[in-house]
Each structure stands twice: as C-alpha cells, then as structure tokens.
C-alpha cells in the first residue's frame, strides 16, 4: 500500500490518496508495539514475528499461509529512464526481501519462500513497505500476487505479477502484470496518484484461474494458470479513484471493498458487487478504509476496517463489522491496529493480519477472532455442512498429510471417544447422509 499526494490546484486543499503500498508514514514508531490499545476479548494472538503481513489463506495441508511485504530495499532506478512514482511518495527503492510464511496450528512460523521483490516509499514519506500482496492455492500449488516489483518500485528485474511457488520454495513468474497495465489502461486513472507497475491488493482462486484486484488504477482482472489476462471490471469508470482492495465471492458474485482516499473521511468507503458480466454496483456504504471481506456459512458478510478514525490511520481503531443479508450491521471485533487482510479458518474463526504496516518488520501478527460461529459435529472443513469433503480431510489428517486446528480436531472426533481414527470417518459419513452409525441408539 502507498500513500500518494494528490496534487491539486493551489486554491484547493491537498489530499492524500491511499493506493496501497504503505499507510505507514504516519505511524512508524518502534515503541508503539508496547503501547498499542488492547483488542476486544474475542481477539487472541495466533502468530507473531511477521514482516508487514498482508493476504492470508489456509492451504490444503491445513497450515495458514501469509503474504509478507518484507523489509523494502535500497536499490533505485532513478536516472535509468524508468517511469517513477511521483513525489512525495516516490521515488521508491526496492530489494529482494519479501517472503511467504506458513503457520502451524501451534502458531509456529516457518518460511515457505523468500527473496521476492519488496519496495518502500521515499524517506520523506516514511519508507512504507510492500512486497507480496496475497497468496492462494490452485490444485495444491501455491501462487503469490506480488505488488512490490517493477522498475518503478526499484526492482527492474522482478516485475509485479502472479508467481507460481514450487514445493522447494523456488518460484516462476506466470505473468508480468505491470506490462499488462501499461498496455491496457483503465478509463479514468488518477494522474496525480499513479503507480506505473500497479498496486495489487488481493486475489481469489476460481475455476479457470484467479481474480485479481488492483487498487491504484482501479480494476478487477482475471488471470488463467497459463498467464492470459483479461479485464473483468474497470471500477475507475464508474467510481473514479475509489481504491478497491479486498475481495470475496458469494455465489457467482464478486464483492470488492474500497479503501477510499486520504485524509480519512469516516464513512467514505464502500462495498461493491461485481456481477459475472462485469457490471459494478454499490451494495453497502458508510464504511471506513475497507481492507478485508469474508462471508460465513450463513451468507453474512464480514468487513475489516483498517482505521475507523481520521484524519490518519490511528492505532487500535481497526474493527470487523458483520453485515446481515438484510443490511443490519454489528461490530463483532474491535481494537485492531492497522489490519490489512482476513480470512475464515476451517474452525469457523476469522484470522486477521494485524500490525500489517507502520511498525518495523517483525512486529506483524496474525490474530484469531471468535465471531460466535457454531459448526455442526463432523464439519471438519468449517463450511457449515457435513459432506464427503469432511471425511477426506479427516483421513488426510489420520495418514499425516495435513494438520488440523484444535477446533477442527474436536469436530473430527465425531464419535466423541477422544481419538481421531477411521471410526470417526464412518461416523461422519453417516452424519453426511443423515443415517445413524452402526450400534447407535435410535
């Protein structure tokens, strides 16, 4: 994420627009970690030691995979002819310091891959850092959406793009997304707030590829596993410089949250719906700095707000709002500090990248949020129903192919004997087809 100064005529006030590389220029105080306001009681720390954590998703092995911005770098492309991000945010510098981590159910972190492009804004703007924006799996293969790459970010040999991550941690560029932006401009780019290589924020796996959200230009694009890119929606055409960020699917519809511009104006952010034909409509308003979206098994939308106070990001004011299908809103977690993304875990709890910017690398966290979802017995995958997928997940755990969170283990022990084994698989099969297992009392 990056803060870009929107240059206006002298007679008008100067505004700052967030285009997603770093909001951190306002808060980089090392001692802040010890002075942060406490979150609400339903928020607990799951993992620590992360470097500017961003998008996060559970993998097929049960581990939580976390995209990290990294530590930035000192390489500059000024004077090389490369287009630069305009001052005061630019010019950027970069280096190969971004990484992806995975977190075990115990909260222990290990590095999956490192050396991916990371970038930071100018010293005058606070040196805000970004690198890997999001991660996702397709056919058991990990993919990374990189936003810290490209010549304008000080990484001319490592472009912004979609990368495929091998099991040994090596990676391959699937498509150069900066090049796509240069050859496929949106209808209404913000010239005074322009990232030549883009500011990619989130991605979702779909049947035939991935849906990607780019914040600075304002668009939703589709990328196939082979690297073909096509535009799904030009958000700038209908909503101007809305700064789209988070994304989530509900049925066939894509929902996208907006960050809006700076200084923060509470209530200025929205949730948009992108229909399969690319039509974009505003479905919910009145939010502030939206950076995460997720749906629970009941179809309720959860909205992660980075800071609900203005005019600048304020520690401890991030929260999560639950939106019922009828539009009723309820705050279900509060006291978060600079959160950047969230996802539902298979245990029915939300996992949030917290302290995603603004403090030195290593201060980042993943926090777990209990939002009161009760899963049916045998629902090991956390999707709100008991199916053959739960049986498969249990069997993968039994043979050592995956790990389970503590709540998942309780769900997997379907017969309640304290042991997870093949007897539980049989019990879950009967739960799935609504028949009693052998020997059960009628």
Secondary structure, DSSP 8 states (H G I E B T S, - for coil): --EEEE---TTS--EEEE-SS--GGGT--GGGGGT-----TTEEEEEEEESSEEEEEE-TTS-EEEEE------B--TTTT-----TTT-S-EEEEEEEEEEE-TT--EEEEEEEEEEEE--GGGT--EE-EEEEEEETTEEEEEE-S-BGGGTBTTS-SEEEEE-TTS-EEEEEEHHHHHHHS--SS--TTS--TT--EEEEEEETTEEEEEETTTTEEEEE-TT--EEEEEEHHHHHSS--EEEEEEETTEEEEEE--EES--TT-EEEEEE-TT--EEEEEEEE-SEEEEEE-TT--EEEEES-SSSSS--TT-EEEEEE-TT--EEEEEEEE-S--EEEE-TTS-EEEEES-SSS-TT-EEEEEE-------TT--S-SSS--HHHHHHHHHHHTTS----HHHHHHH-TT-SS--SHHHHHHHHHHHTT---TT---
